[in-house]
Amino acid sequence: MSIVSVQHLSKHFERNNAALDDVNFSVQSGEMIALIGASGSGKSTLLRHLSGLLESDSNALTSVDVCGETIQSGGKVSSQARHIRRKVGVVFQQFNLVPRLSVLTNVLLGNLGAMPYWLAALGFFTKPQKQLAMQALGRVGIKDKALSRGADLSGGQQQRAAIARALVQNAEVIAADEPIASLDPSAARRVMDVLKELNKNDGITVLVSLHQVEYALSYCARTIAMRDGRIVYDGDSNSLTPDFLAELYGDESEDLLLPSLTKPKNELARPAVWSNSFSSNQGTLSSGRESRLSETTLPA
């Protein structure tokens, strides 16, 4: 059974402007998938629907299922969304740490979905919860920063803290929205290495939105490409061609970290698996595919 299933998902923020236009795809447990496309193609909007942070357009055929449960359907978020969200760790581009709180406390916030509201509001965390948070920080390589304020971390360290928070959450799926967009290459590689390690060794399913195509090719066997709110490619990352990517990104292709994209843009060379009509966006063809924490001690 698919761990993520999206059927007939559309979203309009304005009457004639479709952020998502009849999106359909599924994800098998343990996959690590890159979501690529130019700015405004719908990547972030799609990831926010997976965790129920946005409601889709009203359509009886629409459904978004995560870990065997429906988080939204027909344009309504499920009444069980809070429970289902515990299974989806969302990593945002802007880190979403609380600057004045310690890194350890920020990671502990991953427990909130599983705690009674009154305990969460008072910030009462148990010793086992703190131990797990420290173990998670060790997994992402910043245990020594546990007592630092969130604001004192570098961008890459903040992003790894956000991933540690998803670990504490015990997420089965990580939806990472442009997690390396504002990072230098060294920090970006460390963040992607962490995501890959969790995917490979822990079996966590990862959907990562990326603007830097070279990271999609290096870290993800499967890539989903979007344009104008539609999926125009879903298949092997190795089948992507420079001409296809140049067409996908248009003027933005000059900023991509893929030197071959500077070649002259001839007629689009179609990958083996792609939409029936890229330029007109009519129809898509999808290929389909077929304790985590080591013991550490708390800071004094």
C-alpha positions as a Markdown table, in Angstrom:
| # | Residue | x | y | z |
|---|---|---|---|---|
| 1 | Met | 0.0 | 0.0 | 0.0 |
| 2 | Ser | 1.2 | 3.5 | -0.8 |
| 3 | Ile | 2.3 | 5.6 | 2.2 |
| 4 | Val | 1.2 | 8.8 | 0.4 |
| 5 | Ser | -1.6 | 8.9 | -2.2 |
| 6 | Val | -2.8 | 12.1 | -3.8 |
| 7 | Gln | -5.9 | 12.0 | -6.1 |
| 8 | His | -7.3 | 14.9 | -8.2 |
| 9 | Leu | -5.8 | 17.6 | -6.0 |
| 10 | Ser | -6.4 | 21.2 | -7.2 |
| 11 | Lys | -6.0 | 24.5 | -5.4 |
| 12 | His | -6.9 | 28.0 | -6.5 |
| 13 | Phe | -5.9 | 31.0 | -4.5 |
| 14 | Glu | -7.4 | 33.2 | -7.1 |
| 15 | Arg | -10.3 | 32.3 | -9.4 |
| 16 | Asn | -8.3 | 32.0 | -12.6 |
| 17 | Asn | -4.9 | 31.1 | -11.1 |
| 18 | Ala | -4.4 | 27.4 | -10.3 |
| 19 | Ala | -1.6 | 26.7 | -7.9 |
| 20 | Leu | -2.3 | 23.0 | -8.3 |
| 21 | Asp | -4.2 | 21.6 | -11.2 |
| 22 | Asp | -5.5 | 18.0 | -10.9 |
| 23 | Val | -2.4 | 16.5 | -9.3 |
| 24 | Asn | -2.2 | 12.7 | -9.0 |
| 25 | Phe | 0.7 | 10.6 | -7.7 |
| 26 | Ser | 1.6 | 8.0 | -5.1 |
| 27 | Val | 4.6 | 7.3 | -3.0 |
| 28 | Gln | 5.8 | 3.9 | -1.7 |
| 29 | Ser | 7.2 | 3.5 | 1.8 |
| 30 | Gly | 10.9 | 4.1 | 2.0 |
| 31 | Glu | 11.2 | 6.2 | -1.2 |
| 32 | Met | 13.2 | 9.4 | -1.3 |
| 33 | Ile | 11.7 | 11.7 | -4.0 |
| 34 | Ala | 12.8 | 15.0 | -5.4 |
| 35 | Leu | 10.2 | 17.5 | -6.2 |
| 36 | Ile | 11.5 | 20.0 | -8.8 |
| 37 | Gly | 10.2 | 22.9 | -10.8 |
| 38 | Ala | 10.5 | 26.7 | -11.3 |
| 39 | Ser | 9.4 | 29.2 | -8.7 |
| 40 | Gly | 5.6 | 29.2 | -8.5 |
| 41 | Ser | 5.2 | 25.7 | -10.0 |
| 42 | Gly | 3.3 | 24.4 | -7.0 |
| 43 | Lys | 5.9 | 22.5 | -5.1 |
| 44 | Ser | 5.4 | 24.2 | -1.7 |
| 45 | Thr | 1.6 | 24.2 | -2.1 |
| 46 | Leu | 1.6 | 20.5 | -2.7 |
| 47 | Leu | 3.7 | 19.7 | 0.3 |
| 48 | Arg | 1.5 | 21.8 | 2.6 |
| 49 | His | -1.5 | 19.7 | 1.5 |
| 50 | Leu | 0.2 | 16.5 | 2.6 |
| 51 | Ser | 0.2 | 17.7 | 6.2 |
| 52 | Gly | -3.2 | 19.3 | 6.1 |
| 53 | Leu | -1.8 | 22.8 | 6.4 |
| 54 | Leu | -3.9 | 23.9 | 3.4 |
| 55 | Glu | -7.3 | 22.8 | 2.2 |
| 56 | Ser | -7.8 | 21.8 | -1.4 |
| 57 | Asp | -10.5 | 23.1 | -3.7 |
| 58 | Ser | -13.9 | 21.5 | -3.1 |
| 59 | Asn | -14.1 | 18.3 | -5.3 |
| 60 | Ala | -15.7 | 15.0 | -4.4 |
| 61 | Leu | -12.9 | 13.2 | -6.2 |
| 62 | Thr | -10.1 | 14.8 | -4.2 |
| 63 | Ser | -8.3 | 12.9 | -1.5 |
| 64 | Val | -4.9 | 13.0 | 0.2 |
| 65 | Asp | -4.0 | 9.9 | 2.2 |
| 66 | Val | -0.9 | 9.6 | 4.4 |
| 67 | Cys | 0.1 | 6.4 | 6.2 |
| 68 | Gly | -3.1 | 4.7 | 5.3 |
| 69 | Glu | -5.3 | 7.6 | 6.7 |
| 70 | Thr | -7.2 | 10.3 | 4.9 |
| 71 | Ile | -5.9 | 13.7 | 6.0 |
| 72 | Gln | -8.3 | 15.6 | 3.7 |
| 73 | Ser | -10.9 | 14.9 | 1.1 |
| 74 | Gly | -13.4 | 16.8 | -0.9 |
| 75 | Gly | -11.8 | 20.1 | 0.1 |
| 76 | Lys | -12.0 | 19.5 | 3.9 |
| 77 | Val | -9.3 | 18.6 | 6.3 |
| 78 | Ser | -10.1 | 15.6 | 8.4 |
| 79 | Ser | -11.2 | 16.0 | 12.0 |
| 80 | Gln | -8.3 | 13.5 | 12.8 |
| 81 | Ala | -5.7 | 15.8 | 11.1 |
| 82 | Arg | -3.9 | 16.5 | 14.4 |
| 83 | His | -3.4 | 12.8 | 14.9 |
| 84 | Ile | -2.3 | 12.2 | 11.3 |
| 85 | Arg | 0.1 | 15.2 | 11.3 |
| 86 | Arg | 2.2 | 13.4 | 13.9 |
| 87 | Lys | 3.2 | 11.0 | 11.1 |
| 88 | Val | 4.4 | 13.8 | 8.8 |
| 89 | Gly | 7.4 | 15.9 | 9.7 |
| 90 | Val | 7.5 | 19.2 | 7.8 |
| 91 | Val | 10.8 | 20.9 | 7.3 |
| 92 | Phe | 10.4 | 24.4 | 6.1 |
| 93 | Gln | 12.8 | 26.6 | 4.1 |
| 94 | Gln | 13.0 | 29.2 | 6.9 |
| 95 | Phe | 13.7 | 26.6 | 9.6 |
| 96 | Asn | 10.7 | 27.6 | 11.9 |
| 97 | Leu | 12.7 | 27.4 | 15.1 |
| 98 | Val | 11.7 | 29.6 | 18.0 |
| 99 | Pro | 14.8 | 32.0 | 18.2 |
| 100 | Arg | 14.8 | 32.6 | 22.0 |
| 101 | Leu | 14.4 | 29.0 | 23.0 |
| 102 | Ser | 17.2 | 26.5 | 23.3 |
| 103 | Val | 17.9 | 24.1 | 20.5 |
| 104 | Leu | 16.9 | 21.2 | 22.8 |
| 105 | Thr | 13.6 | 22.8 | 23.6 |
| 106 | Asn | 13.0 | 23.5 | 19.9 |
| 107 | Val | 13.5 | 19.8 | 19.2 |
| 108 | Leu | 11.3 | 18.8 | 22.1 |
| 109 | Leu | 8.5 | 20.7 | 20.4 |
| 110 | Gly | 8.2 | 17.7 | 18.1 |
| 111 | Asn | 6.4 | 16.0 | 21.0 |
| 112 | Leu | 3.5 | 18.5 | 21.0 |
| 113 | Gly | 1.2 | 16.5 | 18.8 |
| 114 | Ala | 1.4 | 13.5 | 21.1 |
| 115 | Met | 0.9 | 15.5 | 24.4 |
| 116 | Pro | -2.2 | 16.8 | 26.2 |
| 117 | Tyr | -2.7 | 20.5 | 25.4 |
| 118 | Trp | -2.2 | 21.6 | 29.0 |
| 119 | Leu | 1.2 | 19.9 | 29.3 |
| 120 | Ala | 2.3 | 21.3 | 25.9 |
| 121 | Ala | 1.2 | 24.8 | 26.9 |
| 122 | Leu | 3.3 | 24.6 | 30.1 |
| 123 | Gly | 6.3 | 23.1 | 28.3 |
| 124 | Phe | 6.5 | 20.1 | 30.7 |
| 125 | Phe | 8.7 | 17.5 | 29.0 |
| 126 | Thr | 9.8 | 14.2 | 30.7 |
| 127 | Lys | 13.3 | 13.0 | 31.1 |
| 128 | Pro | 12.8 | 10.2 | 28.5 |
| 129 | Gln | 11.6 | 12.9 | 26.1 |
| 130 | Lys | 14.7 | 15.0 | 26.7 |
| 131 | Gln | 16.9 | 11.9 | 26.3 |
| 132 | Leu | 15.3 | 11.2 | 22.9 |
| 133 | Ala | 15.7 | 14.8 | 21.9 |
| 134 | Met | 19.4 | 14.6 | 22.7 |
| 135 | Gln | 19.7 | 11.4 | 20.8 |
| 136 | Ala | 18.1 | 13.0 | 17.8 |
| 137 | Leu | 20.5 | 16.0 | 18.0 |
| 138 | Gly | 23.3 | 13.4 | 18.0 |
| 139 | Arg | 21.9 | 11.8 | 14.9 |
| 140 | Val | 22.1 | 15.1 | 12.9 |
| 141 | Gly | 25.5 | 16.1 | 14.3 |
| 142 | Ile | 24.7 | 19.1 | 16.6 |
| 143 | Lys | 24.3 | 17.6 | 20.1 |
| 144 | Asp | 26.9 | 20.1 | 21.3 |
| 145 | Lys | 24.5 | 22.9 | 20.4 |
| 146 | Ala | 21.7 | 21.6 | 22.6 |
| 147 | Leu | 21.8 | 24.5 | 25.1 |
| 148 | Ser | 22.4 | 27.2 | 22.5 |
| 149 | Arg | 19.6 | 29.5 | 21.5 |
| 150 | Gly | 18.0 | 28.7 | 18.2 |
| 151 | Ala | 18.9 | 32.2 | 16.9 |
| 152 | Asp | 22.6 | 31.4 | 17.5 |
| 153 | Leu | 22.8 | 28.5 | 15.1 |
| 154 | Ser | 23.9 | 28.8 | 11.4 |
| 155 | Gly | 21.3 | 28.2 | 8.7 |
| 156 | Gly | 22.5 | 24.7 | 8.1 |
| 157 | Gln | 22.5 | 23.9 | 11.9 |
| 158 | Gln | 19.0 | 25.3 | 12.2 |
| 159 | Gln | 17.8 | 23.1 | 9.4 |
| 160 | Arg | 19.4 | 20.0 | 11.0 |
| 161 | Ala | 17.6 | 20.9 | 14.3 |
| 162 | Ala | 14.3 | 21.0 | 12.4 |
| 163 | Ile | 15.1 | 17.5 | 11.1 |
| 164 | Ala | 15.9 | 16.4 | 14.6 |
| 165 | Arg | 12.4 | 17.7 | 15.7 |
| 166 | Ala | 10.9 | 15.5 | 13.0 |
| 167 | Leu | 12.8 | 12.6 | 14.4 |
| 168 | Val | 11.4 | 13.2 | 17.9 |
| 169 | Gln | 8.0 | 13.5 | 16.3 |
| 170 | Asn | 8.6 | 9.9 | 15.2 |
| 171 | Ala | 7.5 | 10.9 | 11.7 |
| 172 | Glu | 7.1 | 8.2 | 9.0 |
| 173 | Val | 7.2 | 10.8 | 6.2 |
| 174 | Ile | 9.4 | 13.9 | 6.0 |
| 175 | Ala | 8.1 | 16.6 | 3.7 |
| 176 | Ala | 11.0 | 19.0 | 3.3 |
| 177 | Asp | 10.1 | 22.3 | 1.5 |
| 178 | Glu | 13.3 | 23.8 | -0.1 |
| 179 | Pro | 15.4 | 22.9 | 2.9 |
| 180 | Ile | 18.7 | 23.9 | 1.3 |
| 181 | Ala | 17.5 | 26.9 | -0.7 |
| 182 | Ser | 19.3 | 29.5 | 1.5 |
| 183 | Leu | 22.4 | 27.4 | 2.4 |
| 184 | Asp | 25.9 | 27.4 | 1.1 |
| 185 | Pro | 27.0 | 24.2 | -0.8 |
| 186 | Ser | 28.8 | 22.7 | 2.2 |
| 187 | Ala | 25.8 | 23.2 | 4.6 |
| 188 | Ala | 23.4 | 22.0 | 1.8 |
| 189 | Arg | 25.3 | 18.8 | 1.4 |
| 190 | Arg | 25.2 | 18.1 | 5.1 |
| 191 | Val | 21.5 | 18.6 | 5.3 |
| 192 | Met | 20.9 | 16.4 | 2.3 |
| 193 | Asp | 23.3 | 13.7 | 3.8 |
| 194 | Val | 21.2 | 13.7 | 7.0 |
| 195 | Leu | 17.9 | 13.2 | 5.0 |
| 196 | Lys | 19.5 | 10.5 | 2.9 |
| 197 | Glu | 20.8 | 8.7 | 6.0 |
| 198 | Leu | 17.4 | 8.8 | 7.7 |
| 199 | Asn | 15.8 | 7.5 | 4.5 |
| 200 | Lys | 18.4 | 4.7 | 4.0 |
| 201 | Asn | 18.9 | 3.5 | 7.6 |
| 202 | Asp | 15.6 | 4.3 | 9.2 |
| 203 | Gly | 13.3 | 3.7 | 6.3 |
| 204 | Ile | 11.7 | 7.2 | 6.6 |
| 205 | Thr | 10.0 | 8.3 | 3.4 |
| 206 | Val | 11.3 | 11.6 | 2.2 |
| 207 | Leu | 9.7 | 14.1 | -0.2 |
| 208 | Val | 12.1 | 17.0 | -0.7 |
| 209 | Ser | 11.4 | 20.1 | -2.8 |
| 210 | Leu | 14.6 | 21.3 | -4.5 |
| 211 | His | 15.5 | 24.1 | -6.8 |
| 212 | Gln | 19.1 | 22.9 | -7.2 |
| 213 | Val | 18.7 | 20.1 | -9.7 |
| 214 | Glu | 22.2 | 18.6 | -9.1 |
| 215 | Tyr | 21.0 | 17.6 | -5.6 |
| 216 | Ala | 17.9 | 15.8 | -7.0 |
| 217 | Leu | 20.2 | 13.8 | -9.3 |
| 218 | Ser | 22.7 | 13.0 | -6.6 |
| 219 | Tyr | 20.3 | 12.0 | -3.7 |
| 220 | Cys | 17.0 | 10.9 | -5.2 |
| 221 | Ala | 16.3 | 7.9 | -7.5 |
| 222 | Arg | 12.9 | 9.3 | -8.4 |
| 223 | Thr | 12.0 | 12.9 | -9.4 |
| 224 | Ile | 8.6 | 14.5 | -9.9 |
| 225 | Ala | 8.8 | 17.7 | -11.9 |
| 226 | Met | 6.0 | 20.4 | -11.8 |
| 227 | Arg | 5.1 | 23.2 | -14.1 |
| 228 | Asp | 2.1 | 25.6 | -13.7 |
| 229 | Gly | 0.6 | 23.4 | -10.9 |
| 230 | Arg | 0.8 | 20.2 | -12.9 |
| 231 | Ile | 3.1 | 17.1 | -12.8 |
| 232 | Val | 4.9 | 17.0 | -16.1 |
| 233 | Tyr | 7.4 | 14.3 | -15.3 |
| 234 | Asp | 7.5 | 11.4 | -12.8 |
| 235 | Gly | 10.2 | 8.9 | -13.1 |
| 236 | Asp | 13.9 | 8.0 | -12.8 |
| 237 | Ser | 16.1 | 11.0 | -12.0 |
| 238 | Asn | 18.8 | 9.6 | -14.3 |
| 239 | Ser | 16.4 | 9.9 | -17.3 |
| 240 | Leu | 16.2 | 13.7 | -16.9 |
| 241 | Thr | 17.9 | 15.5 | -19.8 |
| 242 | Pro | 19.5 | 18.9 | -19.8 |
| 243 | Asp | 17.2 | 20.1 | -22.5 |
| 244 | Phe | 14.1 | 19.0 | -20.6 |
| 245 | Leu | 15.4 | 20.8 | -17.5 |
| 246 | Ala | 16.2 | 23.9 | -19.4 |
| 247 | Glu | 12.6 | 23.9 | -20.8 |
| 248 | Leu | 11.2 | 23.2 | -17.4 |
| 249 | Tyr | 13.0 | 26.1 | -15.7 |
| 250 | Gly | 13.0 | 28.6 | -18.6 |
| 251 | Asp | 14.9 | 31.8 | -17.7 |
| 252 | Glu | 15.7 | 30.3 | -14.2 |
| 253 | Ser | 17.8 | 27.6 | -15.8 |
| 254 | Glu | 20.8 | 29.9 | -15.8 |
| 255 | Asp | 20.9 | 29.7 | -12.0 |
| 256 | Leu | 20.7 | 25.9 | -11.8 |
| 257 | Leu | 23.8 | 24.1 | -10.4 |
| 258 | Leu | 24.1 | 22.0 | -13.6 |
| 259 | Pro | 26.7 | 23.2 | -16.0 |
| 260 | Ser | 25.3 | 21.3 | -19.0 |
| 261 | Leu | 22.1 | 23.4 | -18.8 |
| 262 | Thr | 24.1 | 26.2 | -20.4 |
| 263 | Lys | 24.0 | 24.3 | -23.7 |
| 264 | Pro | 21.9 | 25.9 | -26.5 |
| 265 | Lys | 18.2 | 25.2 | -26.0 |
| 266 | Asn | 17.2 | 23.1 | -29.0 |
| 267 | Glu | 13.9 | 21.3 | -29.4 |
| 268 | Leu | 13.0 | 19.7 | -26.1 |
| 269 | Ala | 14.6 | 16.3 | -25.7 |
| 270 | Arg | 11.9 | 14.3 | -23.9 |
| 271 | Pro | 12.8 | 11.9 | -21.0 |
| 272 | Ala | 11.6 | 8.3 | -21.2 |
| 273 | Val | 8.7 | 9.1 | -18.9 |
| 274 | Trp | 7.0 | 12.4 | -19.1 |
| 275 | Ser | 3.7 | 14.2 | -19.8 |
| 276 | Asn | 2.0 | 13.6 | -23.1 |
| 277 | Ser | 2.2 | 17.3 | -23.9 |
| 278 | Phe | 4.7 | 19.3 | -21.9 |
| 279 | Ser | 4.1 | 22.7 | -23.5 |
| 280 | Ser | 0.3 | 22.5 | -23.4 |
| 281 | Asn | 0.2 | 20.7 | -20.0 |
| 282 | Gln | -2.4 | 18.3 | -21.1 |
| 283 | Gly | -2.3 | 15.0 | -19.2 |
| 284 | Thr | 0.6 | 13.3 | -17.4 |
| 285 | Leu | 2.1 | 9.8 | -17.4 |
| 286 | Ser | 3.4 | 8.5 | -14.1 |
| 287 | Ser | 5.8 | 5.6 | -14.0 |
| 288 | Gly | 5.1 | 4.5 | -10.4 |
| 289 | Arg | 7.6 | 2.6 | -8.1 |
| 290 | Glu | 7.5 | -0.2 | -7.0 |
| 291 | Ser | 15.0 | 2.2 | 17.5 |
| 292 | Arg | 16.4 | 4.9 | 15.3 |
| 293 | Leu | 18.3 | 6.7 | 18.1 |
| 294 | Ser | 21.5 | 5.7 | 19.8 |
| 295 | Glu | 21.9 | 6.2 | 23.5 |
| 296 | Thr | 23.3 | 9.5 | 24.7 |
| 297 | Thr | 23.2 | 11.5 | 27.9 |
| 298 | Leu | 21.5 | 14.8 | 28.7 |
| 299 | Pro | 23.6 | 18.0 | 29.1 |
| 300 | Ala | 24.2 | 19.0 | 32.7 |
